[in-house]
Amino acid sequence: MKKGSCHHCGNALEFVERVFRSDTCSKCGSDVYCCLNCSNYDESAHNQCREPQSEKVSVKDRRNFCEYFSLREGPSSSMAADKAAEARRKLEALFKK
């Protein structure tokens, strides 16, 4: 069983065998087989991917043909970054003069 979460809405995802290129999130309809849901995705890595043999993918939130896709377990880094940015905005608003 493959488990992860949607990069767009955070919805829990479960797949019996593997993620297919055509799979979408049941809540928001976003593509699941994309860089932002991949365990190899890393914003600080070359081409934003930890897999050195992968080809460059320019659109990270759309389905692609990457052979190295592996569903990321837990929330995506973009969701964590959004939560951190929201917390920072709330703190700034709290201490705003």
C-alpha positions in Angstrom: 0.0 0.0 0.0 1.4 3.4 -1.0 0.4 6.3 1.2 1.1 10.0 0.8 -0.6 13.4 0.7 -1.6 15.8 -2.1 0.9 18.6 -2.8 -2.0 21.0 -3.5 -4.6 20.4 -0.8 -2.9 18.0 1.7 -5.6 15.3 1.2 -4.5 11.8 2.3 -3.7 9.6 -0.7 -3.7 5.8 -0.7 -2.9 3.5 -3.6 -3.0 -0.3 -3.5 0.0 -1.1 -5.8 1.5 1.9 -7.4 0.7 5.4 -8.6 -0.3 5.6 -12.3 0.4 8.7 -14.5 -3.4 9.3 -14.8 -4.1 9.3 -11.1 -5.6 12.5 -9.6 -6.4 13.6 -6.1 -10.0 12.7 -5.2 -10.5 16.0 -3.3 -9.0 18.7 -5.6 -8.3 16.9 -8.9 -4.6 17.7 -8.9 -2.2 15.3 -10.7 -0.6 12.8 -8.2 2.2 11.6 -10.5 4.2 14.9 -10.5 7.4 16.2 -9.0 5.8 17.9 -6.0 4.5 14.6 -4.8 7.7 12.7 -5.4 10.1 11.6 -2.6 13.0 12.7 -4.9 11.8 16.3 -5.1 14.2 18.7 -3.4 14.2 22.5 -4.1 17.9 22.8 -3.3 19.0 19.9 -5.6 20.1 20.3 -9.2 16.9 20.4 -11.4 15.1 20.2 -8.0 15.5 16.4 -8.0 17.8 14.2 -5.9 17.8 11.5 -8.6 20.9 12.4 -10.7 19.8 10.4 -13.8 16.4 12.0 -14.1 15.6 14.4 -17.0 14.7 18.0 -16.2 11.0 18.6 -15.7 10.0 22.2 -16.1 6.4 22.1 -14.7 6.6 20.5 -11.3 2.9 20.4 -10.5 1.7 18.5 -13.6 1.9 14.8 -14.5 5.1 13.8 -16.3 6.9 10.7 -17.6 9.7 10.5 -15.0 10.8 6.8 -14.5 12.1 7.6 -11.0 8.8 8.8 -9.4 8.1 7.5 -5.9 5.2 8.8 -3.9 6.4 11.0 -1.0 5.1 9.8 2.4 3.6 12.5 4.6 3.0 16.2 3.7 4.9 17.7 0.8 7.6 20.3 1.4 5.5 22.9 -0.4 2.6 22.4 2.1 5.1 22.7 5.0 6.5 25.9 3.4 3.0 27.3 3.1 2.2 26.6 6.7 5.5 28.2 7.8 4.7 31.3 5.7 1.2 31.6 7.2 2.6 31.3 10.7 5.2 34.0 10.0 2.4 36.3 8.6 0.3 35.7 11.8 3.3 36.6 14.0 4.1 39.7 12.1 0.4 40.8 12.3 0.5 40.1 16.1 3.6 42.3 16.7 2.8 44.9 14.1 2.9 48.5 15.4 
